Amino acid sequence: MESETNPSFQGKGKINKMMALNLLIVAIGVYVWWTVYQVLPDLSKWLTYKLLPIQEGSHLGSSVEFFLYDTPKVMMLLFLVVFGVGIIRSFFTPEKTRAFLSGKSEFVGNIFAALLGIVTPFCSCSAVPLFIGFVTAGVPLGVTFSFLIAAPMVNEIALGLLYGLLGWKVAAIYLGTGLFIAISAGWVIGRLKLENHIEDWVTQANAANLNIQEEKLTWNDRIIYGWDAVKEIIGRVWIYVILGIAVGAGIHGFVPEGVMASIMGKDSWWSVPLSVVIGIPMYSNAAGVIPVVEALLGKGAALGSVLAFMMSVIALSLPEMVILRKVLKPKLIAVFVGVVACGILFVGYLFNMIL
Amino acid sequence: MEIKVLGPGCAKCNKTEKLVQQVIKETGVDAKVEKITDMMQIASYGVFGTPSVIIDNEVKCTGKVPKKDDIKKWLGK
């Protein structure tokens, strides 16, 4: 029975055939994707003004067109990015990342930890076991934090959405500043020598180095891995994307031009800290917050304030604090929030100043 | 046979437990399944990706929902 179900037991010829078929499917998929993507603007216009009895130039029309254009566009981009990153991720595991980081010195370690945070498969529900695994394996505390900050903040969903909605420049700025915050905040936390503020039971935890057999993945397996990532992630976030775009569409059509300039504009010094403070209790993921952010930018909000808001929503969340409380004493959590918030403030002010 | 599914209760962990139960039912293997949600206990197994499946104190997989065929293999079916 095994030989029927497990590809690795099949003959080589059959694997090659399967792989060729999969590659063909991927190629056709990309072609169809591209064709549909090209006709989206016209399609949304036609749907809004020809199919629905909505007048061109009205508030409602502007909202509906925005919604009908952005929803499929964002979904398609997410699909592509999640699939691509899924394939990249199949090369990384938390175990490998830990082994790699445990031998690194602090500053270099912070940089690698932040970079690996992007590509290592991570789910916020496993943040605690991961934290314990890193710390007990001798990864420095600050380096562990660099990883824990970068992993949720700089992710494929955020980058895909930013690229699709706001262009590659904003996506690149987000990537760069997100990494900067993860590296510098982790480094600062490492300097503060707070190792004794980890809950005691953590350091006594079993640091057994498990030898889980490394699976040999073929390209075929990696394509399947990417596809599974698409099903899993899109299945989880689609509702947030649609809600986010609906709110964004409402702002787009009904909020007057320039109204955000006074609240989140660059001229008021308090707009950046306010954005951070509002963002902390808001618990949303990148998928829900970025379409809203796009609409705010269109109404005169400054990029720095908006970046600060977005990072605060994604990187600093109350539920995550509650989870981390199991392994960190309150003081260390406070330091963590404080240091990351300072990093976000810095980024916010920087971009309000230079843009 | 003693099977432990480790996970704090995320969607993937629940899916893993269901899958394990299903395979046991289908194959008729005599096994006890225990779900472990406590962080401290999870950590004591030395795994740091959830969900994880442990069979007779041997870690079979971590950080992902296993495939049905894999579970069957672990159960010796």
Interface residues (C-beta under 8 A of the other chain):
Chain A: M1 E2 T5 N6 T93 P94 E95 R98 P121 C123 C125 S126 V128 P129 L130 F131 I132 G133 F134 W201 V202 A205 N206 A207 A208 N209 L210 I212 E232 R236 K326 V327
Chain B: G7 P8 G9 C10 A11 K12 C13 M39 M40 I42 A43 S44 Y45 G46 V47 F48 G49 T50 V59 C61 T62 G63 K64 D69 K72 K73
